[in-house]
Amino acid sequence: VQLQESGPGLVKASQTLSLTCTVSGGSITANPSGWNWSRQPPGKGLEWIGQLDFSGSASYSPSLESRTSISRDTSKNQFTLQLKSMTPEDTGVYYCHAWSKSPPSRSWGQGTQVTVSA
């Protein structure tokens, strides 16, 4: 499975970030599977943002849940992260990643830099 992130590299504070992950070599509806977003701020560790499972059910990090939405387009085999009310503290590299069990695999996108300007 290959994953590729796309979206703006620069966002202004208070705006909503929208990033899309395009999936190839596998289906986002494969049962079971999970489609995730994580991020890494500069100088800090990896932070999980949320997941959309194969059925379309979403789960989010409690610290980001109020600002986060993950949706999907099954016709395009894509899933999208929206993060509202961006601040400079949301600057970092954003990754989409996935797991599946049939066959077992874990895959990561290359990551995309997002910078929030004040």
C-alpha positions in Angstrom: 0.0 0.0 0.0 1.3 3.4 -0.9 0.2 6.7 0.7 0.7 10.2 -0.6 -0.2 13.4 1.3 -1.2 16.6 -0.5 -2.3 20.0 0.7 -1.0 23.5 1.5 2.3 23.9 3.0 1.5 27.3 4.5 -1.7 28.2 6.5 -2.6 31.4 8.3 -3.5 31.3 12.0 -7.3 30.8 12.6 -7.7 29.1 9.2 -8.7 25.4 8.7 -6.0 23.0 7.4 -7.2 20.4 4.9 -4.8 17.6 3.9 -5.7 14.7 1.6 -4.1 11.2 1.6 -4.3 9.4 -1.7 -4.1 5.6 -1.4 -2.8 3.2 -4.0 -2.3 -0.6 -3.9 -5.1 -1.1 -1.4 -8.6 0.0 -0.5 -9.7 2.2 2.3 -12.7 0.0 2.7 -10.7 -3.2 3.1 -11.9 -5.1 6.2 -10.3 -4.7 8.6 -8.1 -1.6 8.1 -7.4 1.8 9.7 -6.4 5.1 8.0 -4.6 7.5 10.3 -3.1 11.0 10.5 -0.2 11.9 12.8 2.1 14.9 13.1 5.5 15.8 14.4 6.2 19.3 15.6 9.8 20.6 15.2 11.9 19.1 18.0 9.1 17.0 19.4 7.8 13.4 19.1 5.2 12.0 16.9 1.6 12.8 17.9 -1.4 10.8 16.7 -4.3 12.9 15.5 -7.0 10.4 14.5 -8.2 7.4 12.5 -10.9 6.5 10.1 -11.5 2.8 10.0 -12.7 0.7 7.0 -16.3 1.3 7.9 -15.9 5.0 8.0 -16.0 5.2 11.8 -13.7 7.9 13.2 -11.7 8.2 16.4 -9.7 11.2 17.5 -7.0 12.2 20.0 -8.8 13.7 23.0 -6.5 16.7 22.9 -7.4 17.5 19.3 -10.9 16.1 19.0 -12.7 19.5 19.2 -10.9 20.8 16.2 -10.5 17.6 14.1 -12.5 15.9 11.4 -11.4 13.0 9.2 -13.5 12.1 6.2 -13.2 9.9 3.1 -14.0 9.6 -0.6 -14.3 6.0 -1.4 -14.6 6.6 -5.1 -11.2 8.3 -5.2 -9.7 6.0 -2.4 -8.7 9.1 -0.4 -9.1 10.3 3.1 -8.9 13.9 4.3 -7.9 15.6 7.5 -9.4 18.9 8.5 -8.0 20.8 11.5 -9.8 23.9 12.5 -8.5 27.1 14.2 -4.9 26.6 13.3 -2.2 28.2 15.5 1.6 28.3 15.1 1.8 25.4 17.6 0.2 23.3 14.9 3.3 23.7 12.7 5.0 20.4 11.9 5.3 17.5 9.5 1.9 15.7 8.9 1.8 12.1 8.0 -0.9 9.7 6.8 -0.4 6.1 7.7 -2.4 2.9 7.6 -2.7 -0.7 8.8 -4.5 -3.7 7.4 -4.7 -7.3 8.4 -5.5 -9.0 5.1 -2.7 -9.1 4.2 -1.0 -7.7 7.3 0.8 -4.4 6.5 1.7 -1.0 7.8 2.4 1.9 5.5 3.4 5.5 5.9 3.3 8.5 3.5 6.5 10.5 3.1 5.0 13.4 5.2 4.2 17.0 4.3 5.4 20.1 6.1 2.7 22.5 7.3 3.7 25.9 8.6 1.2 28.1 10.4 1.9 31.9 10.1 0.8 34.1 12.9 
